[in-house]
């Protein structure tokens, strides 16, 4: 697949659902570029927060190559492809578990704010009023199990709701709730009572 921003994107693509774009791309492969244009930046930000900016470009590209190759299997009843794309990205992150854990442990030792950790760190700082929350958050994330970390970051950093996170991970919604509950308990404990994922839900209902 050779798709880049703006390549093969038609004006009418903007009015189509992701599912329709994917369906059309099965006959017109170049149409898949519209999906890239819509979601590449979000996937890149998610990858950068999890693995760092150096690895983000490759992981984002691999996510869309994999999605393109699997487009025939996409469930066309699901208009929004974000859970599918973030699920692919999360599976790819799984190949770099050690690198991710090392990254969070390293961030936990960095005294100054890390630019690409915003907005989660910034919002957590605003709520907790604690300057050291970035380091504490990184340390807490490093201490979560891989499954718990996936759920927390799909909700907090990818912006998925529980059902979308369940779709992304291929697990029941109840499993997402259970993992998130355990992860939040650990994060609250590490952050002195602050839940760094709570802002996501508060904003959603604002």
C-alpha positions in Angstrom: 0.0 0.0 0.0 1.3 3.4 -0.9 -1.0 6.0 0.7 -0.1 9.4 2.0 -1.9 12.4 3.3 -4.2 13.8 0.6 -3.4 11.1 -1.9 -6.6 9.9 -3.7 -8.9 11.8 -1.4 -12.0 13.2 -3.1 -14.1 16.0 -1.9 -17.1 13.6 -1.4 -15.0 11.4 0.9 -15.4 13.8 3.7 -19.1 13.0 3.8 -18.7 9.3 3.8 -18.5 7.1 6.9 -15.3 5.2 7.5 -17.1 2.0 6.7 -18.2 3.3 3.3 -14.6 4.4 2.6 -13.3 1.0 3.5 -16.0 -0.7 1.4 -15.2 1.4 -1.6 -11.5 0.8 -1.2 -12.0 -2.9 -1.8 -12.7 -2.0 -5.4 -10.8 1.3 -5.5 -7.7 0.8 -3.3 -6.7 4.5 -3.6 -9.9 5.4 -1.7 -8.3 4.1 1.4 -6.2 7.3 1.6 -9.3 9.1 3.0 -9.1 6.9 6.1 -5.4 7.7 6.4 -6.2 11.4 6.2 -8.9 11.2 8.9 -7.0 9.2 11.5 -3.3 9.1 10.9 -2.5 12.0 13.2 -4.5 10.5 16.1 -2.8 7.1 15.6 0.6 8.8 15.4 -0.1 10.7 18.7 -1.2 7.5 20.4 1.9 5.7 19.2 4.2 8.5 20.3 2.8 8.6 23.8 3.3 4.9 24.2 6.6 4.3 22.4 8.1 7.8 21.9 8.3 10.0 18.8 11.1 8.0 17.2 9.1 4.8 16.9 5.7 6.5 16.3 6.1 7.1 12.5 6.9 3.4 11.8 4.1 2.1 14.1 1.6 4.5 12.5 2.6 3.5 9.0 2.5 -0.2 9.9 -1.0 0.3 11.4 -2.4 1.6 8.1 -0.5 -1.0 6.0 -2.1 -3.7 8.2 -5.5 -2.1 8.1 -5.3 -1.9 4.3 -4.3 -5.5 4.0 -7.2 -6.5 6.3 -9.9 -4.2 4.8 -11.8 -7.1 3.3 -12.5 -8.4 6.9 -13.7 -5.1 8.3 -17.2 -5.2 9.7 -19.1 -2.7 7.5 -21.9 -2.3 10.1 -19.4 -0.2 12.2 -19.4 3.3 10.7 -16.4 4.5 12.8 -13.1 2.7 12.1 -11.2 4.2 15.1 -11.6 1.2 17.4 -10.4 -1.0 14.6 -7.4 1.2 13.9 -6.4 1.7 17.5 -6.8 -2.1 18.1 -4.3 -2.8 15.3 -2.0 -0.1 16.8 -2.3 -1.6 20.3 -1.5 -5.1 19.0 1.6 -3.7 17.3 2.6 -1.9 20.5 2.4 -5.4 22.1 5.6 -6.3 20.1 7.4 -3.6 22.0 6.3 -4.2 25.5 9.8 -4.0 27.0 10.6 -0.8 25.1 7.3 0.8 26.4 8.0 -0.2 30.0 11.6 1.1 29.7 10.2 4.4 28.3 7.7 4.9 31.1 10.4 4.1 33.7 12.8 6.6 32.0 10.0 9.3 32.0 9.5 8.7 35.7 13.1 9.9 36.2 12.8 13.0 34.1 12.3 16.1 36.3 11.1 18.4 33.5 7.8 18.1 31.7 8.0 16.0 28.5 6.3 17.8 25.7 4.6 14.8 24.0 3.1 13.6 27.3 0.6 16.5 27.0 -2.4 16.5 27.2 -2.8 13.7 29.7 -0.1 14.9 32.0 -1.2 18.5 31.7 -4.8 17.8 32.5 -3.7 15.6 35.4 -1.5 18.4 36.7 -4.4 20.8 36.5 -6.6 18.5 38.5 -4.2 17.3 41.0 -2.2 20.5 41.4 1.0 18.5 41.7 4.1 19.4 39.7 5.5 15.9 39.9 2.5 14.1 38.5 4.1 13.5 35.1 6.9 11.4 36.7 4.4 9.7 39.0 2.0 8.9 36.2 4.8 7.4 34.1 6.0 5.3 37.0 2.4 4.2 37.7 1.9 3.3 34.0 5.1 1.3 34.0 3.8 -0.7 37.0 0.5 -1.7 35.3 0.1 -5.1 33.6 0.2 -4.9 29.8 -3.6 -5.6 29.6 -4.4 -2.9 32.1 -2.2 -0.4 30.4 -3.8 -1.1 27.0 -7.3 -0.4 28.4 -6.3 2.7 30.3 -4.4 4.3 27.4 -7.1 3.4 24.8 -9.6 5.3 27.0 -7.3 8.2 28.1 -5.1 8.7 25.1 -7.0 7.3 22.2 -10.3 8.7 23.5 -12.3 5.5 23.1 -15.3 4.7 25.3 -15.7 1.3 27.0 -17.5 -0.3 24.0 -15.0 1.0 21.5 -12.1 -0.1 23.7 -13.7 -3.6 23.9 -14.0 -3.6 20.1 -10.4 -2.5 19.8 -9.1 -5.3 22.1 -11.6 -8.0 21.0 -12.8 -8.5 24.5 -16.2 -8.1 26.2 -17.2 -4.7 27.7 -17.2 -6.3 31.1 -13.6 -7.2 30.8 -12.7 -3.6 29.8 -14.6 -2.3 32.9 -12.9 -4.8 35.1 -9.4 -4.1 33.8 -10.0 -0.4 33.9 -11.2 -0.6 37.5 -8.1 -2.4 38.7 -5.8 -0.1 36.7 -7.5 3.0 38.1 -7.1 1.7 41.6 -3.4 1.3 41.1 -3.1 4.7 39.4 -5.0 6.5 42.2 -2.8 4.9 44.8 0.4 5.9 42.9 -0.9 9.4 42.3 -2.2 10.2 45.8 -5.9 9.8 45.0 -5.9 11.4 41.5 -7.3 9.4 38.6 -5.6 10.6 35.4 -8.3 9.0 33.2 -11.2 10.7 34.9 -10.9 13.9 32.8 -11.8 11.9 29.7 -15.3 11.0 31.1 -15.8 14.4 32.7 -15.1 16.1 29.4 -17.4 13.7 27.5 -20.3 14.8 29.7 -19.5 18.5 29.8 
